[in-house]
Amino acid sequence: MITPRPTVPFRALLANRTFAALWAGHTISNVGDVLYGVALLWYLLDSTGSAFSAGLIAVAAMAGRLAGGVVAATLLDRFPARRVMLVSDGLRCALTGATGILWLGGLVPPLAVLYGLACIGAAGGALFGPARVAALPQIVAPEQLVSANALDKLAAGLTDTLIFGVSGAIVATLGPARSLALDAATFLISFAAVWAARWPEVRAARHEPQRPLAGLWHGLRWVRGNPIARTVLAAQLVHAFAGGLFFAGIAPFLRRHLAGGAAVYGLQGAVFSLGLVAGALLIGWRAPQRVGMLYALGIILNGLGNSGFALAGSLATLLPTVFVAGLGGAAHTTSEITLLQSSIPPELRGRVFGLTLTLATATVMPAIALGGWLSDRADLRWLLLSASLTHVAIGGALFSNRHIWRLRATKDAQA
């Protein structure tokens, strides 16, 4: 008797035309987003000569992400996810395309318009992302969720590693105006992909209150009453705060302790992205169903890698720890999304994902500011080590939680 060969998880996913269309469109859109961010950043830096003015682009994007998360938690589950994604892509395509065309025609947009574009672009992404993640369990089989989320992480890691590395040269060649027009084209491709896709959607019950923020509070109440979602959200917020502190100290640490500049900073970021890619590839290929265990171990591994970063005395010892942190980051983020997808009722997925995005963004913003302030006043090694050991402690607590540790990505996870 011949035993049939198992289907490769990624190949099976991409054979699903709906998933393949959404994944391809979203991946191309991410490529445009990277070019878009680099174009605005370097244009402002070159035209104003002010690092502060250029840095405000990141502030505008963070504010847009926060606002988009609030809108997502309010609108999702009241409206079909596909319609929300179409509106998000269509609006961003129209705004970035119009600005790029006017710019090519000689009408240079004022700074306020560019900051507004960064804000709206991030808000649209924060609306599109939860809608797509919430719809994914209706597009793929439950046992494919781990591989589907890993494939998303794989594409994002490759985009960061490859496109970010050449984005400066592309923007220098095309100029900021053409880069905006190129970004608009990627949104158009994503719009077409969503338009072509069809899947059965679950909507909220008709009797639910229709006040603007009712969905946000309803999602929060559900999270408080569900032990799995409550534990994951608490871990996510503590992890985001410690991660914000760690992120703010990376560049000062490299400068003070390793005499590294922008090139070293970019190198360690590329190595981290390679770790993400390798981790996502391995997870997607193996498709482990014990997502609770993977979640806890991923946070522990990420924290251990970051702890090695804080203790590194040279670039040769630092880069392997960064790669380990990337492996843990892939396991952590992939399994976290799968945990929530598996445990949240279909009619609540959109608002809960919007809620978690909103709270995580609101947590990491002050953490980055506090981390920058502490970096000028505290020992950087202790600051980074404290943040990374907090991640290890979170993972250890999750690993000892039987609700999380035993959870599998199956149809009966909601029970």
N, C-alpha and C positions, 0 to 999 in steps of 0.2 A: 504493500500500500504506500502510495506517495503522499507525504504530508505537504499540503500547500504552503508556500512561503507567505509569511505575514506581510501585509501591506505596509509599506513605509508610511509612518504617520503624516509627514508633510505632503507626500504624494496623494494620500487619501483626502487630505484637507483641500488641496488645490484642485482636486477633481470635482469638488463641490463648487459649481459655477458662481453661486451667490457669494460664498465666502471668498473665492478667488478674486471676484470683481471688487469687493469692498477692500480686501487686503491690498491689491495692486494699486487701486486709486488712492488709498490712505498713505501707502508707502511713497508714491510719487509726490503727494501733497507734502509729506514730511521733508522730502528733498528740497522743495520750493521754500519751505519755512526756514530751513537752515540758510539758504542763500539770501532770503529776505532779511533775516536778523543780521547777518554779516553786512549786507548792503547798507542798512540803516545805521548800524554802529559806526562803520568806517566813514560813511558820508558825513555824519555829524562830527566825528573826530577830526576829519580833514578840513571841513568847512568852518568849524568854530574854533578848533584848536583846544577845546576844553574837554578834559576827561570827565568832568562832572556832567556836562551836557550830553556826552555820549552815554554815560552811565544811567542817565534818566530813562533811556530806552528800556533798560532792564526793569526799572521801577514801573514804567507804564505797562510793560508786558505782565508783570506780576499783579498789578492792579486789575488788568483785564482778565487775567486768569481767575482771580478771586471773584470778580463780578460774573464771569461766565459760569463759575461753579454754582453761584447763588441762583442764576437763571435756570441752569440745568436742573437743580433740585426742585425748582418751582414748576417748570414746564413738563419735564419728562414724566411719563406715565399718564399725563393728561392728553398728550398728543402723540401720534405715532413716531417712533424713533426715526424712521426713514424720512418723514417730513422734516423733522428737526435737523437732520444731517443735510438735507437738500438746502434748507434755508441758510444754514451755517456756511456751506460751501459757496452758495450763490452770492451771499452778501460779501464774503471776503473776496471772491473773484471780481465782483463789480467794483468794489472800492479800490483794491490794489491795481486792477487793470486801468480804471479811469485815472488814478493818480500817475501811473507809469506813462500813459499816453499823453496826458497833459504836460508831464515833465519832459518827454521827448519833443513836444511841440514848443518848448522854451519857457513854459510856465513852472518855475521852480516852486515847490510847495513850501510854505513856512514851517518852522519847527513844530508849531502846535499841531499841524496836520500830520506830520511824521510820528509824533508821539501818539496822536489819536489812532493812526494806522496800527502801530505796535500794540496799543491797548485793545483795539477791536479784533486784530488778528489773534491775539492770545485768548480773548473772550470767546471767539468762534471756535478755537481749538478746544477750550474747556467745555463748550457745549457739545461739540461733535464727539469728543472722546467718550464721555459717559453714555451718550446715546448708542454708540457703536458697541461698547463693552456690554451694556445692558441687553442689546439685541442678540449678542453672540450665542447665548444658550438656545435661542430659537432657530439658529442657522446651522449649528453643528451638533453632533451627538454629545451627550454628557461625558463619555469617555474620551472625547477629542478636545475637551476644553483646555487641558494642560498644554497639548501640542499647539492649539490655536493661539493661546496667549504667548507661548514661547516663540512662535513664528513672528508675532508682532514685535516682541522684544528683540528677536534676531534682526529684523528689518531696521528697527530703530538704532540698534547698535552699529550695524553696517553703515547706515546713513551718517551717524555721528563720526565714525572712524574714517570713512572714505570722502564723503561730500564736504564735511567740515574742513578736512585737510586741504582741499583744493578750492574751497569757496572763495578764499581771498583772491586767488588768481582769476577765478571766473568773474568776480565782481570788478576786479581791476580791468579786465578785458571788456566786459559788457557795459560797465558803468551802473550806478544805482538805479537809474530810470528803467533801463532794459531788464535789470534784475527784478524789479517790481513787476514788470510785464510778464517775465518768465514765471514768477510766483503765481500770478493770476492764471496763467495757463495750467499750472498744476492743480489749482483749485477747480478749474473747469473740467479737467480729467477726472478728478475725484467726484465732482457733481454728476458727470456722465456715468461713472461706475455705480454710484448709488441709485441713479435713475433706472439703470438697467437691471438692478437687483430686485428680487421679490422674495418675501418671506412672511409667514404668518405672525402677526404681531398681537401681543397681549396688552390691553388697555386697562386703566384703573376703573374701579367700580363706579357706576353712575352716581351713587348716593354720596360719594365723598365730597367734602366741602370744596368749593371752587375759588375761595379767596386766594390772592396771589401767593402768599407765603404758607398756605395751609399744607401743601405738599411737603415743604421743608420740615415743618414741625411734625407732621405725620411720620415722615421717615425717621426723624430723631427719636420719636416715641417708640417706633418699632425696634430701632437699634438698641435702645435702653432695655427693652423687654426680651431681647434675644441674646443668650449667653455667648454664642459664637461671634455674632456681629459686634456685640459690645466689647468683647475681648480684642477683636481685630482692630476696631477703631481706636481703642485706648492705646494699643501697641503702636498703631500707625502714627498717632499724634506724638507720643514720646519719642518714637524713632525719628519723626520729622524734625522735632525741636533739637535733638542731639545732632542730627545730620546737618541742620543749618549752622550750628556752632562749629562743627568740623569743617564744613565747606568754607566758611569765612576765614578759617585759619590756614588753609592749604597754601595759598600763594605767599603769605608772610613767612610760613615755615620753610618753604623751599628757598626763599631769599636769604633768610637769616642763618639757617643751619646747613644748607647745601650750596649756597652761593648761586642759586639757580634763578634764571630770569623767565621771560615769556616762553622761550623754546623748551625749557625743562617743564614748565607748567603744561604746555601743549603735549609734550611727550607722555607725561604721566596720565593725562586725560585720554590720550589715544590708547594707552595700555589698559586703562580701566574699561574703555569701550571694547577692546579685544576680549577682555575677560567676560563682559556681558554677552558678547557674541558667542564665545565658546560655551558658556553656561547655558544660554538659550538653545544652542544647537544640540547639546547633550540632553537637556530636559525634553525638548521637543521630539528627539529621536526615540528616547526611552519611554516617554509618556507615562511617568509614574502617577499612580492614582492616590497614593498616600500624601495628599497635598498639605495636610496639617503638619506632618513630620517635615516635609520639604520646606514649609514656611519657617518653622522654628530653626532648622539647621541652616537655612539660607541667611537669616539674620545673624546667627552666631558666626558663620563663616565670614560674612561681611564685616562684622565687628572685629574679628581676629585679624583680618587683613588690614583694616584701618589702624588697629593697635600696632601692627608691625610697621605701618607707615610712620606713626608717631615716634617709634623707637629707632627708625633707620638712621644710620650715620653716613650713608653714601647713596648715590644714585643706583649703584649695582644691587644694594640690599633693599632699596625702596621699591623699585619697579616690580619685582615678584610679589610683594605684598599688595601692590595696587591691583595686579592681575587677580589675586585671590579675592580681594574685595569685590571686583567685578563679577567673579563667579558667584559669590554669595548674593550680590545684588540681583543677578538674573533669577536665582532660585527664589529669593524673597519676593520680588515684585510679581513674578509669574504666578506663584502659588497664592499670593495674597488676593489677586484678582479672581483666581479660580475659586478660592474659598468663599468669597462673597457671591460670586455667580451661582455657586452650588447651594448656598444656604438662604439666599434672599428669594421670597416669592416673586414670580414673574411680574406681577402688577406693581411691585415696589422697587424693582431693580434700578430704574432710572433715577428716582429721587434719592435713593440711598447712595448710589455712586456719585451723584451730584453733591450730596451732603459731605461725603468723605473727602472729595476733592476740595470743597470749600474750606472745611476745617483744617485740612492738611496745609493748604496754602496760607490760611490765616495764622497757622502756627509757625511755619518756616520763615515767614517774612520778618517778624521781630527777632527770631533766633539768629538769622544772618546778621542783622544789625547789632545784636548783643555780641555775637562772635567777633565782629569787626572791632567793637569797642574793647572787648577783653584781649584781643590780639595785640593791642597797643600797650596793655597794662599787666598782662599775666604771662607766666611761662608758657610758651606755645606747646611744648611737649606735653605738659600736664593738661592743658586745655584739650588738645586732640586726643590724648589718652583717656581722659575722663569721658569725652563724648563717645569714643569707640567702645569703651568698656560698658557704657550704658546700653549700647546695642547688644553686646554679648549677654548682659543681664536680661534684656527683653527676650532674647531668643531662649535663654535658659528657663525663664518663667513660662513661656509658651510651650516649651518642650515638656514641662511638668503638668500642663493643663490637659486633662484627658479629653475634654470636648474638642480641643484643637488637634491634639496628637493623633486621635483616631479617625479624624474626618477624611473621607474619600470623595473624589469628584464623581459622584454617581447620582442617579435620579432620586434616590431616597435620602440625599444629604439634608433636605429641608426638614425631614422628620427628626 
